[in-house]
């Protein structure tokens, strides 16, 4: 078997995740398929690249050698690709002649951006890379595995790798409380945070950081400590609210399902920023301006549908 760039990407992914199972999930492969692929790579190179046991996968001396070369080679090849595309002046986003790779963390503007990109240039194929972590997407940007990242940030938090990446605010949402329609506070124009002192809370998806930092501080300022907290995925958080087991934090642009309502928190103690980012210089100025415009117009569409 002849070694290819994709094989080096596999080796790097295993090393980065420290586990074949986690690397397989990140690469969108079955663990058995990744194991088979690694065995072929090792046979090609003549030795084991990783020591594998219940604690995970650790590089062997041969693995360290391959990784050191791969981590230098892969960014260089990506830089060559990006420079060639920019020089050719083709591609709807300036980042790829054939596709635009977008990484996203539960972004409400993703669908609108995809629609606008393909309407602007029907030849562009958009590839979406979902993630649960803004830091992970920042890593993918710097490693040129994606072209654009859509993330959310709590309050005034700084985006990851702020000095290395170009981040731009799309919009800022107030964070509201998601309630059942029959909740005693559901009909209010707004409610004081302290009125939820006896509630159990659910935090789903990207809102977990609100619990870890901003939300706990807001509760303390309101004179109480939350009595119970469920840290779950976004769907489970909604299901807990539907069951009457908890209330949840939710951005004001979210459209609640039937039977649930959003109630703003008086004084807007919590905010959620929608942010888009890329590597400086990879996108042309026109492409970057176009993407930011598409993102902001997509957010406006979300607000129209929310009404």
N, C-alpha and C positions, 0 to 999 in steps of 0.2 A: 504494500500500500504506500502511495506517495503522500507525504505530509502536506496538508493544506492549511490555509489560514483558519478555517473553521475548526480544525483540530486544535490549534493553539488557543482559540477562544474557549473551547471545551475545557482544556487543561486549566486555563486561568479561572474559569467559573468555578471549577471544583476547588481550587485553592482558595478563592475568595470566600466561598460559602463553608468550606471545611467539612463538607458532607456531600456524598453523591446524590442523596435524596433531595437535599435543598438545591443543589446545582441543577438537577433534573427538572425540578419545579420551575426554577428561574428560566431555564432554556426551553420549557414547554415540551419536555420529553418524558417518557416513562423511565423510571429508575433502571429497569432491565435494559432498555435501549441505550441509556448512557453508559451503563456498565460494559455492554458489548463494544460500544464505540471506544471507550477508554482502553479496553483490552487490545483492540486493533492498533491503537496508537502506540501502546507499550510494546507490542510485538514489532511494530515498524521501527521503533527506536532502540530495541534490544534490551529493555529492562523495565522494572517497575518505576512508575512516576510517583506513586502514593503508597504509603502504608495505611491500610484500612482496618479499623476495628470498631467496637461499639462506641468509641468516643469520637469517631469521625474519620476524616482522611487528612493525612499530613504528608507533605512532599518528602520524597527521598532525596539524596544528593543529586541523582540524575534529574529528579523533578525540579529541584531548585535551579539547576542549570537551564532546563527548558523554559521554566517560568521567567528567568531573568532575560533570556533572549526574546521570549514572546511579548513581555511587557514593554520592551523597546520597539519591537517590530510592528505590533498591531497599531499603536498610535501613529507610527510613521506611515503605514499604509493608508490609514484613515485620512491623515493630513494630505497625502497625495491625491486621494479621491476628492476631498473637499476643494483643494486648489484647482484640480482639473475641471470640476463642475463649475466653479466660479469663473474660471477663464473662458469656458465654453459659453457661459451666460445663458444656460438653459435650466428648466425646472421651475415649477410654479412657486416654490418657496426659496429658491436659490440654494437649498441644501441638498437636493438630489434631483437628477434628471428624471427618475422613474417613481420615486416615492418620498414621502415625508414621514419620518418616524416620530410619533408623539407619545411621550410618557405622561401619565395622568394619575392623580390621586383624587378620585371621586369628584371630578370637576363638572359643574353644571353647564359649562360653556363648550365642552368637548364636541358634542353633536353639532352645534352651530358652526364651529370652526371647520369641522370636516366638510359640512355642506358648502361652506363658502370657498374652501380651498379647491374642491372638485368643480364647483361652478366657475371659478376663476380660470382653472386650467384642467380640462377633463382628462388630460394625460397623466396627471398626478395620482398616484396610488398612496393612500394614507394607511399607515400601519400603526396600530395603537398598542402601547406597552403599559398595561395597568400596573400599579404599584400601591402599596399601603404606606410608603415612607417617602417624604420629600428628600431626605438625605440620600436614599437609594437612587432617586431620579437625578439628583445632583451628581452622584457618582457616574451614572449612565451618560449624562451630558459630557462630563469631562473626559470620559473614555470614548466618546463619539459613538456610543451604541444607540443613542437617540438624538434627534435634531432639536426638539423642542420639549419643554416640560411644563405641565400645568399643575400647580400645587395650591394648597390653602395654608394660611398661617393664622395663628391665634394672635389677636391684638396687634401689638407693636413688635412681635417677634421678628428676628432677622432671618432671611432665607439662607439655606445652607450654602457654603462656599461663596459668600456674598462678594468677596474680593476677586474671585476668579470667573464668575458667571454674570451675564447681563440679565437682571431680573426687573420686571416692570409690573406695577399694579394694574390689574384689570378693573377691579371694583372692590368696595368694602361693604360688607353686610353687617347689620346688627345681628347679634345672636339672640334668638327668641326661645321660648319654652314651648315644646310640642306636647299637647294635651289631648285627652279624649274630649269629644264634643260635649259630653255630659259632666265634665269636671266642673266644680263650683266656680272656678276662675275662668272658664272657657269663654264667657261672653264679654270679658273685660277688654277695654281698649288697650290697656297696659296693666301690668301688675308689679308690685314691689317684689324684689327677689326674696325678701324676708317672709313673704306670704307662703313661700314654698319650703319653709324651714322643716316641716315634718314629712316632706316628700322623699321617696326613694328616687334616685336619678339613674338614667341610662346614658352612656356615652358611646356612640357608634362611629366607626370609621375614623375620619380625620379629627373628630372632635375630642378624642381622648386627651390630647394635650391641653385642652381647656380645663379638664378635670385636674390634670397633674399640676398646672400652674395657675392660670388666670382665674379659673372658676373657684378654686378653693380660697384664693385671696378675696374674690368678690363676696363669697359667702361670709368670710370673716368680717369684712367691712359692714355687711348687713346684719351682723350680730349672731350668726349661728354657724354650726358645723354640720355638713350633710350627714344624715343618719345612715344612709346606705347608698352604695354606688355599684352599678353594674358596668364593667368595661367589656363591651361586646362589639360585634360587627354592626354596621348600619341597619341591616334588615332586622336583626334580633332586637335592636333598640326600639325600632318602630313596633315590633310585635309586643314588646313589654308594655309600651304605651297603650296599644290597642287592648291589651289584657287588663289594663288598669293597675298594673304592678308598679309602674314608674312613670315619671315624666322625663323628657329628654331635652337636651340642648339641640338647637337646629338653626341654621342660617335663615335669614328672613326671605331669601329668594327661593327657598324650598317650597314645593307645592305639596301640601300634605294629602295623604290618601283620604278617601271618604271616611267620615267618623272621627277625624282628628283635626285639630285647629292649632294655629300658631298664636301665641300671645306675647307681644313685645315686653321686655323688661324695662321698667321705668329707669330713666337716666342712662340707658344703653351702657351698662358696665362692661359688656363683653362685645368684641367685634371680631369678624372673620374676613381676612383679606384673600381675594383670588389673585394669583400671581402667575405670570408666564415668564419663562426664561430660556436662554440659549447660550452657547459659547460665543463670546465676542469675536467678530470677524468671520464666523462661519457663514452667517446669512448676510446677503447684501443689505444695504441700507433700505432699499425699496422693499425687499422681502420682509425685513424685520418690521418696518412700519405697517406693511400690509397685514402681517400676522397679528400685531397688536390691535389694529383697527378691527379685524375679523373677531378677535376675542371680545372686545368691548361691545361691538354690535351684537354678538351672540348673547352677552349678558343682558343687554337691553331686551332681547327677545324673550329671555327667561322671565324678566319682570312683567312683560306683557302677558305671558301665559299664566303667571302667578295671580293676576288680578281676577 
